[in-house]
Amino acid sequence: MTKLNTSETKTAFATRVGLTKGRISQLVAEGLPVRSDGQIDVALGLAWIEDNLDPSRRNKGGTVAPARSGITLAEAKRMHEIVKVQRAKLAFEREQGQLIETVAATRTVFARARAERDAHMAWVQRTAPLLAAEVGADPRATFAALDRMMREHLEYLADMPLGSFGDGA
């Protein structure tokens, strides 16, 4: 069993019983026994609180009661510092040009994909007459076949998952 100090300051006693120092001063005015040096006899004070203070009103507002869980002030400060460091790192990387906005990246990727699609379709228009002349085929039929095959290929590429482009497609 924990040994009690014989007397404590109002602040220490407030911490012990889970009340504020101001509330302890109010209780002194209501009869909480105080020694002539201004300190509170712990045993007498605890007994007085037990006899005179409603149990549902105890542990309201003082220092954190031992049963209470959560993060400590030190932990909150540590987490705050970590966030500040992460923000500073992101700001530095953005300043160095190592980071870009998501909207800008998306816009650039779609513009590049659109340009590649258009380049593939233009290739079909340039190549179909040359291929038809080389093999002696009808230029319109050659163009129609190449155009259909290129569109099928582009649809296939559009439906592929992003991570699978390295497999030789």
C-alpha positions in Angstrom: 0.0 0.0 0.0 1.3 3.5 -0.9 2.5 5.6 2.0 0.8 9.0 2.2 2.6 12.2 2.8 1.4 13.7 6.1 0.7 17.1 4.4 0.6 18.6 1.0 0.1 22.0 -0.7 -3.3 22.8 -2.0 -1.9 22.2 -5.6 -0.5 18.8 -4.7 -3.6 17.8 -2.9 -5.8 19.0 -5.8 -3.7 16.8 -8.1 -4.1 13.8 -5.8 -7.9 14.1 -5.6 -8.4 15.1 -9.3 -9.7 18.6 -8.7 -8.5 22.0 -9.6 -6.6 24.2 -7.1 -9.5 26.7 -7.3 -12.0 24.0 -6.3 -9.8 23.0 -3.4 -9.9 26.7 -2.2 -13.7 26.6 -2.5 -13.7 23.4 -0.4 -11.5 25.0 2.2 -14.1 27.8 2.5 -16.7 25.0 2.9 -14.8 23.4 5.8 -11.9 21.3 4.3 -9.4 21.2 7.1 -6.2 23.2 6.5 -3.1 23.4 8.8 -1.9 26.8 10.1 1.0 26.7 7.5 -1.6 26.6 4.6 -1.0 22.9 3.8 -3.6 20.2 3.9 -3.2 17.1 6.2 -3.6 14.4 3.6 -5.4 11.8 5.8 -7.8 14.5 7.2 -8.4 16.0 3.8 -9.2 12.7 2.1 -11.5 11.8 4.9 -13.3 15.2 4.7 -13.7 14.8 0.9 -15.0 11.3 1.4 -17.6 12.5 3.9 -18.6 15.8 2.3 -18.1 15.6 -1.5 -20.6 13.9 -3.8 -18.7 10.9 -5.4 -20.1 11.8 -8.9 -18.4 15.2 -8.6 -14.9 14.0 -7.8 -12.1 13.9 -10.3 -13.5 16.7 -12.3 -11.0 19.1 -13.8 -7.8 18.4 -11.9 -4.7 16.7 -13.3 -5.2 13.7 -15.4 -6.6 10.9 -13.3 -4.6 7.7 -13.4 -7.4 5.6 -14.9 -7.7 8.0 -17.9 -6.0 6.8 -21.1 -4.9 8.7 -24.2 -1.8 10.5 -25.4 0.4 12.5 -23.1 1.4 16.1 -23.7 4.9 15.0 -24.6 3.6 12.5 -27.1 1.3 15.2 -28.7 4.3 17.6 -28.9 6.4 14.9 -30.5 3.8 14.1 -33.1 3.4 17.8 -33.8 7.1 18.1 -34.4 7.1 15.1 -36.8 4.3 16.7 -38.8 6.2 20.0 -38.9 9.3 18.2 -40.2 7.3 16.3 -42.8 5.7 19.6 -44.1 9.1 21.3 -44.2 10.4 18.3 -46.2 7.5 18.5 -48.7 7.9 22.3 -49.1 11.6 21.8 -49.7 11.0 19.1 -52.3 8.4 21.2 -54.0 10.8 24.2 -54.1 13.5 22.0 -55.6 11.1 20.8 -58.3 11.0 17.2 -57.1 7.2 17.4 -56.4 4.4 18.4 -58.7 0.7 18.9 -58.2 -1.6 15.9 -58.8 -3.8 17.8 -61.1 -0.8 18.9 -63.2 0.6 15.4 -63.4 -2.8 13.9 -64.4 -3.2 16.6 -67.1 0.3 15.9 -68.4 -0.2 12.1 -68.5 -3.5 12.4 -70.4 -2.1 14.9 -72.8 0.8 12.6 -73.5 -1.6 9.6 -74.0 -3.8 11.6 -76.3 -0.7 12.7 -78.4 0.5 9.0 -78.7 -3.0 7.9 -79.7 -3.1 10.6 -82.4 0.4 9.7 -83.6 -0.6 6.0 -84.0 -3.7 6.9 -86.0 -1.6 9.2 -88.2 0.9 6.4 -88.8 -2.0 4.3 -90.1 -2.9 7.0 -92.6 0.7 7.4 -93.8 1.5 3.7 -94.0 -1.6 2.2 -95.5 -1.0 3.6 -99.1 2.7 2.6 -98.9 1.9 -0.9 -97.8 -0.9 -1.3 -100.4 1.5 -0.2 -103.2 4.3 -2.5 -101.9 2.1 -5.7 -101.8 -0.2 -4.7 -104.7 -3.4 -4.5 -102.6 -6.3 -2.1 -102.7 -5.3 1.1 -100.8 -8.8 1.5 -99.3 -9.0 -2.1 -98.1 -5.5 -1.9 -96.7 -6.3 1.3 -94.9 -9.6 -0.1 -93.4 -7.8 -3.2 -92.2 -4.9 -1.3 -90.6 -7.2 1.3 -89.1 -9.4 -1.5 -87.5 -6.3 -3.3 -86.1 -4.8 -0.2 -84.7 -8.0 0.8 -83.0 -8.3 -2.7 -81.5 -4.7 -2.4 -80.3 -5.2 1.0 -78.7 -8.4 -0.3 -76.9 -6.4 -3.2 -75.6 -3.7 -0.8 -74.3 -6.3 1.4 -72.7 -7.8 -1.5 -70.8 -4.5 -2.8 -69.5 -3.7 -2.3 -65.8 -1.1 0.4 -65.2 1.6 -2.0 -63.9 1.5 -4.4 -66.8 3.2 -2.3 -69.5 6.6 -3.9 -69.0 5.5 -7.3 -70.4 6.1 -6.5 -74.1 2.6 -5.4 -75.1 
